[in-house]
Amino acid sequence: MSQLSDASASESRTAIHWLAVLLVVATGAIHVYAGLVEGRIPVLLAGVGFFGGIGLFLVDFRRPLLYLAGVVYTAVQFPLWYVAKAGEFTAIGYVDKAVQVVLVVTLLYLYWRRRTTTGRGRGSPNV
């Protein structure tokens, strides 16, 4: 079986998919910017990781797994941010965390919708 999903690569994406992409672009750009400005390579790499996720999404690479990986990848950033900033929180940091909360909720919704529309989640195109 191919690494790509069973759905065709040209499968249409809904507005909620594009909302998720927009949120990932936003948080990825914030991380790349902050990583460059603050000289924090791990923050920069986190941003690059978000853009890698967009690439996987656009080629329809195992979407349900990608949704869950995105939830974990994004959620892990909350405690890391809290520890790394330790009282030096900025407005851009709060904006980024707000974007990430919406992203996590969006990804969970997409995963839930995928599971409920396909029964057990097997044998039909990815949502």
N, C-alpha and C positions, 0 to 999 in steps of 0.2 A: 504494500500500500504506500502511496506517495506521502511525503511529509506535508504536503498541502492538504487543505480540507477537501471533503468530497464535493463541495459546492464549486461551481465554476468561478474562476477568478473575476469574472465580470458581474458576479451577483450584485444586485443593487444594495446599497447601504441606506439605512433609514436616517432620519434627522438625529435620532439618539446616538447612532454610531458617529456621526459627524460632530456631535456635541462632545463625545468622548475624545475624538481626535483633537478638537480645539482645546480642550482642557489639558491634554497631554502636551500639546505644543506650548501652551502657556506655562505649565510647570517646568517643562524641559528647558524653555528659553530662560526662565528665571534662574534655574540651577546653573545653566551654562554661564549666564551673566555673572551671577554671584560667585561662581567658582573662579572666573577670570579676574574679577575685581578684587576679591578677597584673597586670591592666590591659594585657594583650597582645591586641590586636585580631586579629592573624593566627591566634592559637591559638583564639580565640572563633569566628572564621570557619571554621576547620577543623572545629570541632564542628558548626557549622550545616551545613557540607557533608556531614557524615556523616548528619545527619537528612534532608537533601535526597535522599541515596541511598536511604534507607528509603522515602521517598515514591515515588520512581521504581520501586523494587522492588514496592511494594504495588499499583501500577497496572500491573504486568507490562510495564514499558518495557524492551524489548530485553535480557532477562536475561543472556544470555551475554556481551554487551558490558559490561553493568553489573558482572558478576563480575570481568572483567578490569580495568575501570576502578577497581573497589574495591581490587583487589590493588595496583595502581600507586599509587593515592591513599593507601593505608595504608602501603605500603612506603616511600614518599618521606618519611614522617613520622619514620622512624628516624634518618636522618642529620641531618635538621633539628633534632630533639630533642637529639641529641648535641652539635651545634654551638651551639645556642641555650642549652643548660644549662651547657655547658663546665665540668664539675666540680661543679656545684650540683644534682646529681641528688637527687630526693626519692622517698619510698616510693610516692606516688601515681603518679609518673612510671614507676617500675618496674612497677607494677600495670598501668598503661595499656599499656606495651609488651608485657607478657605477654598481655593481652587482644588486642592487635593481631597478635601472632604467631599466636594461635589463629584469629583472624579471617582472616588471609591464607591459612592452611592450609585453612580451611573454604571460602573462596571458590574457591581452586584446585581443591578437591575437587568443588565444585558445577559448575565449568566443565568439569572432566575428565569428570564423570558425564554432563553434557549432551552432550558430544562423543561419548562412547562409546555412549550409548543411542540416538543418532540417526544413527549412521554418520558421515556427513560434516557433521552439524549442520544440515541443511536439511530443511524440510518437515514437521516434527513439533512438537508443543507444547514450549514451554520447560520446562526442569526447574528 
